[in-house]
């Protein structure tokens, strides 16, 4: 019979964050935040729902540029929730002529 014996001490990692807070899907990565906080990563479908656009729109933005910052994890595309919020904040306008909101 095989017994697993870890070569590193895993006891100091602390609690594992839930995979789906508030009923949503997502992936958490420890230490991506500047303060070492837990960061939520979401896929294209959830990012599109959050922004109120279609997944195809996000795909177009990735191809052409101009959309929110994203990460490639192998072949997977993931968005940090903080980057989606920053994209929305950076898109605020006071008029249709492009004047930035105060």
Secondary structure, DSSP 8 states (H G I E B T S, - for coil): ------SS--GGG-----SSGGG---EEEET-STTS-EEEEE-HHHHHHHHTS-HHHHHHHHHHS-S---EEETTEEEEEHHHHHHHHHHT-BSSTT--B--
